[in-house]
Amino acid sequence: MEKIKYIIELIDGFGKPMKGVVKSADDLNHKIRATKNPLNDVNKSFLSLHQQIERYKSLRDESFRTDHIRKYNQMIRQTEMRIRDLGAKTKTCGEKASGLFGVFGKWLPWLSAYQGVTWIKQLTSDSMAAAAQVETYMVTLQNLLGGRLSAMERMNEYMRIAQKTPFELNEVVEAGNKLQSLGRYSEDTLKMLGDLAAASGKPFEQVMNAYANLATGQRGEAVRMFRDLLISGEDWMTATGEQIDQMTTDQMEKALPQIMKQKGFFGLMAQQA
């Protein structure tokens, strides 16, 4: 595959002696910036192949001809092999790219100020880790949502959100899945809680635990946990017009966006990204 070829050529080029590869640090930086990121579309490729399988399965299930059913089964198996092959190749490239830094460890202090090195680190960590985890995420989502197509749509939504936040994809996925299991999922709610994590400087997981306590009716514990997220008991009382012990879960959930807006927390996640 061309995408795999690009990364191998880049790594092999760095694997040669420095003389003859680049003439200066500026030249190195220019070459790296000019090189197309070969794994930008890895996640899209995985999702596209899974979508193909779902289409073949739908066509197979609607067909009454045994020859057509056999053909669709064959196409499903071939596509599954392509998914496994793509996963194996991207994993191999990730390991080889990671090894690049061991070989040139002595050069990293000199190169660390250059954008190109940062780009390679990003390539071998974020892109590869996300690609390797997609199938695991998809299985979990399928169990939560009850269908492969619904899982793909939600995964696309998570990826879109993660690209515009300071959080890793796995943090967004875990937060979204927790909201789904609570029966509270919406894109707006996920973004709101991400903004709260960004505003308070706390991990996304801590925010989700506080919200889970609120959603399950554990109001006292929720108030205590939200205090660590810069939302005080006074904030709740002002927003609801009730004393802490008289508030209902529904009142507090409805008050949370109002409190966030009043404190200027909305949009902080995107700013930090």
Sequence and secondary structure as in RCSB ss.txt:
>XXXX:A:sequence
MEKIKYIIELIDGFGKPMKGVVKSADDLNHKIRATKNPLNDVNKSFLSLHQQIERYKSLRDESFRTDHIRKYNQM
IRQTEMRIRDLGAKTKTCGEKASGLFGVFGKWLPWLSAYQGVTWIKQLTSDSMAAAAQVETYMVTLQNLLGGRLS
AMERMNEYMRIAQKTPFELNEVVEAGNKLQSLGRYSEDTLKMLGDLAAASGKPFEQVMNAYANLATGQRGEAVRM
FRDLLISGEDWMTATGEQIDQMTTDQMEKALPQIMKQKGFFGLMAQQA
>XXXX:A:secstr
 HHHHHHHHHHHHHHS STTT SSHHHHHHHHHHS  TTTTHHHHHHHHHHHHHHHHHHHHH   HHHHHHHHHH
HHHHHHHHHHHHHHHHHHHHHHHHHHHHTGGGHHHHTTSHHHHHHHHIIIIIHHHHHHHHHHHHHHHHHHSSHHH
HHHHHHHHHHHHHTSSS HHHHHHHHHHHHHHT   HHHHHHHHHHHHHHT  HHHHHHHHHHHHTT HHHHHHH
HHTTT  HHHHHHHHSS GGG  HHHHHHHHHHHHHHHT TTHHHHH 
